[in-house]
Amino acid sequence: MFERFTKQAQLVVVEAQGVARELNHTQIDTNHLLLAMLGDPENPAARALLEAGIDRERLRSEVAKAHDRLGPDDAEALAALGIDLDAVREKVEEAFGPGALDKGGPRRRGGHIPFSKEAKKTLELSLREAIRLKDRSIGTEHILLGILRAEGEGHAALRALGVDVAALRRTLEHGEAA
């Protein structure tokens, strides 16, 4: 299947591993695919995301929240003590840079990072999207359509950032990204 991916789409899939490694995550998920897409503003998916108001830093911040060690109950408990977790994160990132609180874990210097089940499903759905649209190859726009169709972590991150998912899908399906 990978041979049907355009060069840009292949780069996104490969770069997603680099993004996961940079964030010290143990699996590649759909958020890593989204961040990798935004690494090249010239690909169709990145243009559509940028037009929808999503930039790499906003998305990276949302991904950090999604992978946060503290769950909603922990955040509520801290809030009850007068501690605003978002304000703490903001101050730390101001002082130490974006991603300073990204989840740590076993550091992988090299080697393969596996794809999550959701990411694998998304890549399969990207093929289905290309076939449905009668395209001969799988581009970044098809990967993004697969993310939207899977309705998993990447989809949730886009919705949390206020993206009109239906409008984004229409833009991608009709090739309207400038």
C-alpha positions as a Markdown table, in Angstrom:
| # | Residue | x | y | z |
|---|---|---|---|---|
| 1 | Met | 0.0 | 0.0 | 0.0 |
| 2 | Phe | 2.8 | 2.4 | 0.9 |
| 3 | Glu | 3.9 | 2.5 | -2.8 |
| 4 | Arg | 0.5 | 4.2 | -3.6 |
| 5 | Phe | 1.3 | 7.1 | -1.3 |
| 6 | Thr | 2.5 | 10.3 | -2.9 |
| 7 | Lys | 6.0 | 11.6 | -1.9 |
| 8 | Gln | 4.4 | 14.1 | 0.4 |
| 9 | Ala | 2.2 | 11.5 | 2.0 |
| 10 | Gln | 5.2 | 9.2 | 2.5 |
| 11 | Leu | 7.1 | 12.0 | 4.1 |
| 12 | Val | 4.2 | 12.6 | 6.5 |
| 13 | Val | 4.1 | 8.9 | 7.5 |
| 14 | Val | 7.9 | 8.9 | 8.1 |
| 15 | Glu | 7.9 | 12.2 | 9.9 |
| 16 | Ala | 5.2 | 11.0 | 12.2 |
| 17 | Gln | 7.7 | 8.7 | 13.7 |
| 18 | Gly | 10.1 | 11.6 | 14.2 |
| 19 | Val | 7.3 | 13.6 | 15.9 |
| 20 | Ala | 6.5 | 10.7 | 18.2 |
| 21 | Arg | 10.2 | 10.2 | 19.1 |
| 22 | Glu | 10.6 | 14.0 | 19.7 |
| 23 | Leu | 7.6 | 13.9 | 22.1 |
| 24 | Asn | 8.9 | 10.7 | 23.8 |
| 25 | His | 5.8 | 8.8 | 22.9 |
| 26 | Thr | 5.9 | 5.0 | 22.6 |
| 27 | Gln | 3.4 | 4.7 | 19.7 |
| 28 | Ile | 2.7 | 6.8 | 16.6 |
| 29 | Asp | -0.9 | 7.9 | 16.7 |
| 30 | Thr | -3.1 | 10.2 | 14.5 |
| 31 | Asn | -2.0 | 13.3 | 16.4 |
| 32 | His | 1.6 | 12.6 | 15.3 |
| 33 | Leu | 0.3 | 12.3 | 11.7 |
| 34 | Leu | -1.4 | 15.7 | 12.0 |
| 35 | Leu | 1.7 | 17.3 | 13.4 |
| 36 | Ala | 3.8 | 15.8 | 10.6 |
| 37 | Met | 1.4 | 17.2 | 8.0 |
| 38 | Leu | 1.8 | 20.6 | 9.4 |
| 39 | Gly | 5.6 | 20.3 | 9.1 |
| 40 | Asp | 5.3 | 20.9 | 5.4 |
| 41 | Pro | 2.9 | 23.8 | 4.8 |
| 42 | Glu | 2.9 | 23.0 | 1.0 |
| 43 | Asn | 1.0 | 19.7 | 1.2 |
| 44 | Pro | -2.7 | 19.8 | 0.6 |
| 45 | Ala | -3.7 | 18.6 | 4.1 |
| 46 | Ala | -1.5 | 21.3 | 5.8 |
| 47 | Arg | -3.0 | 24.0 | 3.6 |
| 48 | Ala | -6.5 | 22.8 | 4.6 |
| 49 | Leu | -5.6 | 22.7 | 8.3 |
| 50 | Leu | -4.0 | 26.1 | 8.2 |
| 51 | Glu | -7.1 | 27.5 | 6.4 |
| 52 | Ala | -9.2 | 26.0 | 9.3 |
| 53 | Gly | -7.1 | 27.9 | 11.8 |
| 54 | Ile | -4.8 | 25.1 | 13.0 |
| 55 | Asp | -1.1 | 25.7 | 13.2 |
| 56 | Arg | 1.6 | 23.3 | 14.5 |
| 57 | Glu | 2.0 | 25.0 | 17.9 |
| 58 | Arg | -1.7 | 25.1 | 18.7 |
| 59 | Leu | -2.0 | 21.4 | 17.8 |
| 60 | Arg | 1.2 | 20.5 | 19.7 |
| 61 | Ser | -0.3 | 22.1 | 22.8 |
| 62 | Glu | -3.5 | 20.1 | 22.4 |
| 63 | Val | -1.5 | 16.9 | 21.8 |
| 64 | Ala | 0.4 | 17.6 | 25.0 |
| 65 | Lys | -2.9 | 17.9 | 26.9 |
| 66 | Ala | -4.1 | 14.6 | 25.4 |
| 67 | His | -1.0 | 12.8 | 26.5 |
| 68 | Asp | -0.9 | 14.5 | 29.9 |
| 69 | Arg | -0.2 | 12.2 | 32.8 |
| 70 | Leu | -2.9 | 13.9 | 34.8 |
| 71 | Gly | -6.4 | 12.9 | 34.0 |
| 72 | Pro | -9.5 | 15.2 | 34.3 |
| 73 | Asp | -10.1 | 14.1 | 37.9 |
| 74 | Asp | -6.6 | 15.1 | 38.8 |
| 75 | Ala | -7.0 | 18.5 | 37.2 |
| 76 | Glu | -10.3 | 19.0 | 39.1 |
| 77 | Ala | -8.7 | 18.1 | 42.3 |
| 78 | Leu | -5.9 | 20.6 | 41.7 |
| 79 | Ala | -8.5 | 23.2 | 40.7 |
| 80 | Ala | -10.2 | 22.6 | 44.1 |
| 81 | Leu | -6.9 | 23.6 | 45.7 |
| 82 | Gly | -6.7 | 26.7 | 43.6 |
| 83 | Ile | -4.2 | 25.4 | 41.1 |
| 84 | Asp | -4.9 | 26.1 | 37.5 |
| 85 | Leu | -3.2 | 23.4 | 35.5 |
| 86 | Asp | -3.4 | 25.3 | 32.2 |
| 87 | Ala | -1.8 | 28.4 | 33.8 |
| 88 | Val | 1.0 | 26.2 | 35.2 |
| 89 | Arg | 1.6 | 24.6 | 31.8 |
| 90 | Glu | 1.6 | 28.1 | 30.2 |
| 91 | Lys | 4.2 | 29.4 | 32.7 |
| 92 | Val | 6.4 | 26.4 | 32.3 |
| 93 | Glu | 6.3 | 26.6 | 28.5 |
| 94 | Glu | 7.1 | 30.3 | 28.6 |
| 95 | Ala | 10.1 | 29.6 | 30.8 |
| 96 | Phe | 11.4 | 26.4 | 29.2 |
| 97 | Gly | 9.8 | 26.3 | 25.7 |
| 98 | Pro | 6.9 | 24.6 | 24.0 |
| 99 | Gly | 6.5 | 20.9 | 24.9 |
| 100 | Ala | 8.5 | 21.2 | 28.2 |
| 101 | Leu | 5.9 | 19.2 | 30.0 |
| 102 | Asp | 5.4 | 16.6 | 27.3 |
| 103 | Lys | 5.1 | 13.2 | 28.7 |
| 104 | Gly | 8.4 | 11.6 | 29.3 |
| 105 | Gly | 9.1 | 8.0 | 29.1 |
| 106 | Pro | 11.7 | 5.6 | 27.9 |
| 107 | Arg | 13.9 | 7.5 | 25.5 |
| 108 | Arg | 14.3 | 5.9 | 22.1 |
| 109 | Arg | 17.4 | 7.2 | 20.3 |
| 110 | Gly | 16.6 | 5.2 | 17.2 |
| 111 | Gly | 14.7 | 2.2 | 16.1 |
| 112 | His | 11.2 | 1.6 | 15.1 |
| 113 | Ile | 8.2 | 3.2 | 16.9 |
| 114 | Pro | 5.1 | 1.2 | 16.2 |
| 115 | Phe | 1.8 | 2.6 | 14.9 |
| 116 | Ser | -1.2 | 2.6 | 17.2 |
| 117 | Lys | -4.2 | 0.5 | 16.0 |
| 118 | Glu | -6.0 | 3.8 | 15.3 |
| 119 | Ala | -3.1 | 5.1 | 13.2 |
| 120 | Lys | -3.1 | 1.8 | 11.2 |
| 121 | Lys | -6.8 | 2.0 | 10.7 |
| 122 | Thr | -6.4 | 5.7 | 9.6 |
| 123 | Leu | -3.9 | 4.7 | 6.9 |
| 124 | Glu | -6.2 | 2.0 | 5.7 |
| 125 | Leu | -9.1 | 4.5 | 5.6 |
| 126 | Ser | -6.9 | 6.8 | 3.6 |
| 127 | Leu | -6.7 | 4.2 | 0.9 |
| 128 | Arg | -10.5 | 3.9 | 1.0 |
| 129 | Glu | -10.9 | 7.6 | 0.7 |
| 130 | Ala | -8.6 | 7.7 | -2.4 |
| 131 | Ile | -10.6 | 5.0 | -4.0 |
| 132 | Arg | -13.9 | 6.7 | -3.1 |
| 133 | Leu | -12.6 | 9.9 | -4.7 |
| 134 | Lys | -11.3 | 8.0 | -7.7 |
| 135 | Asp | -7.8 | 9.1 | -7.1 |
| 136 | Arg | -4.9 | 6.9 | -8.3 |
| 137 | Ser | -2.6 | 7.7 | -5.4 |
| 138 | Ile | -2.9 | 8.4 | -1.7 |
| 139 | Gly | -2.0 | 12.0 | -0.8 |
| 140 | Thr | -1.9 | 13.9 | 2.5 |
| 141 | Glu | -5.5 | 15.0 | 1.9 |
| 142 | His | -6.5 | 11.3 | 2.0 |
| 143 | Ile | -4.6 | 10.7 | 5.2 |
| 144 | Leu | -6.4 | 13.7 | 6.8 |
| 145 | Leu | -9.8 | 12.4 | 5.5 |
| 146 | Gly | -8.9 | 9.0 | 7.1 |
| 147 | Ile | -8.2 | 10.8 | 10.4 |
| 148 | Leu | -11.6 | 12.5 | 10.1 |
| 149 | Arg | -13.4 | 9.3 | 9.2 |
| 150 | Ala | -11.7 | 7.3 | 12.1 |
| 151 | Glu | -13.1 | 9.8 | 14.7 |
| 152 | Gly | -10.2 | 9.0 | 17.1 |
| 153 | Glu | -7.6 | 11.1 | 18.9 |
| 154 | Gly | -6.7 | 13.3 | 15.9 |
| 155 | His | -10.3 | 14.0 | 15.2 |
| 156 | Ala | -10.9 | 14.9 | 18.8 |
| 157 | Ala | -7.9 | 17.2 | 18.9 |
| 158 | Leu | -9.2 | 19.1 | 15.8 |
| 159 | Arg | -12.6 | 19.4 | 17.4 |
| 160 | Ala | -11.1 | 20.6 | 20.7 |
| 161 | Leu | -9.4 | 23.3 | 18.7 |
| 162 | Gly | -12.7 | 24.5 | 17.2 |
| 163 | Val | -12.4 | 23.0 | 13.7 |
| 164 | Asp | -15.6 | 22.6 | 11.7 |
| 165 | Val | -14.9 | 19.0 | 10.8 |
| 166 | Ala | -17.7 | 18.8 | 8.2 |
| 167 | Ala | -16.3 | 22.0 | 6.5 |
| 168 | Leu | -12.8 | 20.6 | 6.5 |
| 169 | Arg | -14.0 | 17.4 | 5.0 |
| 170 | Arg | -15.8 | 19.3 | 2.2 |
| 171 | Thr | -12.7 | 21.4 | 1.5 |
| 172 | Leu | -10.6 | 18.2 | 1.2 |
| 173 | Glu | -13.1 | 16.3 | -0.9 |
| 174 | His | -13.5 | 19.2 | -3.4 |
| 175 | Gly | -9.8 | 20.2 | -3.5 |
| 176 | Glu | -10.5 | 23.7 | -2.3 |
| 177 | Ala | -7.4 | 24.1 | -0.1 |
| 178 | Ala | -5.5 | 27.0 | -1.7 |
